[in-house]
């Protein structure tokens, strides 16, 4: 080999080595995020008087979510990237009754290659409700299962074996409810034979008080289920493997009041609403709408961490809240827990404050405010310091990609948000 060729090959190999080392260096560099830093990306209207109420990201995807417009009986698919979203397929569903309303949804993991939406259908005439199982791919209803009265929240188990339904049977909303019927119920549906063969395992009566009314349900990978029982300020804990439930197969935890935010200094009961279980299944997040607090709970024991945390204390001066009463000033509704870089974050939709707010709850007994962002299209005009015109109720949060959505019921809109790591 001549001298010039040797020099040329040596030069090429040197550059190649440098390039290789450079690539290796790029691969090992990883950004560590020390805060969530939520930001509003954009909002879209879902239609006049549509009541866009509950939104869920689709498990197993990084670019799809779905929401229900309860007033018009419609499911709408959301297609999103890290910087924008649009509405895709829409499915107008027939609940089969002029007195029915679609109150909530949940979305399954893929079952037999198909994602299913469980749609809660309540009857305003105090008849029993039902669940409609809808194929997300084409909007077809593959099965309907009767459940308890006024189903208001549902959660698939993480393995797709069951659906758990919180049936509120709220006397305040349904004056036709008989005086002798206490509380509500928890309906447990088996999907072991496939969604098309879904069957009711049990409609368990939560009737230990006239107003022991289940509001929402969440599940963890080990089958643990938590149910918020709103008017009696309780959390019910059980494992779906123990169904049908009997005495001794479930735990009921009484939640404390907020320690004294009432005008007369008395404590205000919490009335829990939104729930979420941490990815590792060891902690539950509880958002309490009546006194505007949140708290974390150890699972499956039900031990509470710290004291109820009052969200209102972290709102900027002049930010929208309902000043007509000490109750429901911010009204936290649906919530989520997200892990990132050894931190655990709690995310909440605030119905009376047109916002999504985030806390660092790595120490679950001592939450630290992280960030917040406004929700809705016309949030700048929503500053009457009374009932919010936007009404951010539903929350859907992806567990890894940093994308969140709020469903703004009163304005009829959907808002998209990003965490810091979604904007890299």
Beta strands, then each sheet from edge to edge (+ up, - down):
strand 1: 39-45
strand 2: 52-57
strand 3: 64-69
strand 4: 74-80
strand 5: 85-92
strand 6: 100-107
strand 7: 116-123
strand 8: 128-135
strand 9: 141-149
strand 10: 151-156
strand 11: 162-167
strand 12: 184-190
strand 13: 199-206
strand 14: 214-219
strand 15: 224-229
strand 16: 234-239
strand 17: 250-254
strand 18: 272-277
strand 19: 283-288
strand 20: 293-298
strand 21: 304-310
strand 22: 332-340
strand 23: 343-350
strand 24: 355-360
strand 25: 368-374
strand 26: 392-397
strand 27: 403-408
strand 28: 413-418
sheet 1: 1+ 28- 27+ 26-
sheet 2: 2+ 3- 4+ 5-
sheet 3: 6+ 7- 8+ 9-
sheet 4: 10+ 11- 12+ 13-
sheet 5: 14+ 15- 16+ 17-
sheet 6: 18+ 19- 20+ 21-
sheet 7: 22+ 23- 24+ 25-
end
